[in-house]
Amino acid sequence: MSGKFELYKDAAGEFRFRLKAGNGQNILASEGYTTKASCENGIDSVKANAPDDSKYERKETAARKYMFNLKAGNHQVIGTSQSYESTASRDNGIESVKTNAPTAPIEYLT
């Protein structure tokens, strides 16, 4: 089973997306968007930027966990990962985004 984007409206009324791997695990989440069209543009940006390793910002959290941001060409964050226990797990998450995002369909939950 391949990955998919889920587009939904949060409790505050903003549109968000999350990228799920084929196993159902969340691997990337967006910030809130005011319109569905803006959220769809964010998904398109993830699809376009996901294959480029230079677009990933690898970080360590204050709690000594590991995460990453996917950035667009303008250096704006377009998706954020969950926290991982190790750099290897984080790097596997990045590879999953690279594999799943470019062809993932959008499932509309709103």
C-alpha positions as CSV (number, residue, x, y, z in Angstrom):
1,M,0.0,0.0,0.0
2,S,1.4,3.4,-0.9
3,G,1.2,6.6,1.1
4,K,-1.5,9.3,0.9
5,F,-2.1,12.9,1.9
6,E,-5.1,13.5,4.2
7,L,-6.5,17.0,3.9
8,Y,-8.7,18.0,6.9
9,K,-10.1,21.0,8.8
10,D,-8.8,21.3,12.4
11,A,-10.8,22.4,15.5
12,A,-9.8,26.1,14.8
13,G,-11.3,25.9,11.3
14,E,-7.9,25.8,9.5
15,F,-7.1,23.4,6.7
16,R,-4.2,21.1,7.3
17,F,-2.6,18.1,5.6
18,R,-0.7,15.1,6.9
19,L,1.3,12.6,4.8
20,K,0.8,9.0,5.8
21,A,3.0,6.1,4.9
22,G,1.6,3.0,3.4
23,N,1.5,1.5,6.9
24,G,-0.7,4.4,8.1
25,Q,2.0,6.1,10.2
26,N,2.0,9.9,10.0
27,I,5.3,11.0,8.5
28,L,4.8,14.7,7.8
29,A,2.3,17.3,8.9
30,S,1.5,20.9,7.8
31,E,0.8,24.1,9.6
32,G,-2.7,25.6,9.3
33,Y,-4.0,27.2,6.1
34,T,-6.9,29.6,5.8
35,T,-8.3,28.1,2.6
36,K,-8.5,24.6,1.1
37,A,-6.8,25.9,-2.1
38,S,-3.8,27.1,-0.1
39,C,-3.6,23.7,1.6
40,E,-3.7,22.0,-1.8
41,N,-0.8,24.3,-2.9
42,G,1.1,23.2,0.2
43,I,0.6,19.5,-0.8
44,D,1.8,20.3,-4.4
45,S,4.9,22.0,-2.9
46,V,5.6,18.9,-0.8
47,K,5.3,16.7,-3.8
48,A,7.7,18.9,-5.8
49,N,10.3,19.3,-3.0
50,A,10.2,15.9,-1.4
51,P,12.8,14.2,-3.7
52,D,15.5,16.9,-3.1
53,D,17.6,15.9,0.0
54,S,18.8,19.5,0.3
55,K,15.3,20.6,1.2
56,Y,15.3,18.7,4.5
57,E,16.4,20.4,7.7
58,R,17.5,17.8,10.2
59,K,17.1,18.9,13.8
60,E,17.6,17.8,17.4
61,T,14.9,18.8,19.9
62,A,15.5,20.1,23.4
63,A,14.4,16.7,24.7
64,R,17.2,15.1,22.7
65,K,14.9,13.6,20.1
66,Y,15.3,14.0,16.3
67,M,12.9,15.5,13.7
68,F,13.0,17.2,10.4
69,N,11.4,20.0,8.4
70,L,10.8,19.9,4.7
71,K,11.3,23.4,3.2
72,A,10.3,24.9,-0.1
73,G,12.6,26.7,-2.5
74,N,11.9,30.0,-0.6
75,H,13.1,28.3,2.6
76,Q,9.6,28.3,4.2
77,V,8.7,25.2,6.2
78,I,6.0,23.2,4.3
79,G,6.0,20.1,6.5
80,T,7.2,18.9,9.9
81,S,7.9,15.4,11.1
82,Q,7.1,13.7,14.3
83,S,9.9,13.2,16.9
84,Y,12.1,10.2,16.5
85,E,14.3,8.4,19.1
86,S,17.4,8.2,16.8
87,T,18.9,9.9,13.8
88,A,18.5,6.6,11.9
89,S,14.8,6.6,12.5
90,R,14.6,10.2,11.5
91,D,16.5,9.5,8.3
92,N,14.1,6.6,7.6
93,G,11.3,9.1,8.0
94,I,12.9,11.4,5.4
95,E,13.3,8.5,3.0
96,S,9.7,7.6,3.5
97,V,8.6,11.1,2.6
98,K,10.9,11.0,-0.5
99,T,9.3,7.7,-1.6
100,N,5.6,8.4,-0.7
101,A,5.0,12.1,-1.3
102,P,5.6,12.6,-5.1
103,T,2.8,10.3,-6.2
104,A,0.6,10.2,-3.1
105,P,-3.1,10.8,-3.7
106,I,-5.1,13.3,-1.6
107,E,-7.9,12.0,0.6
108,Y,-10.3,14.8,1.6
109,L,-11.6,14.3,5.1
110,T,-13.6,17.6,5.1
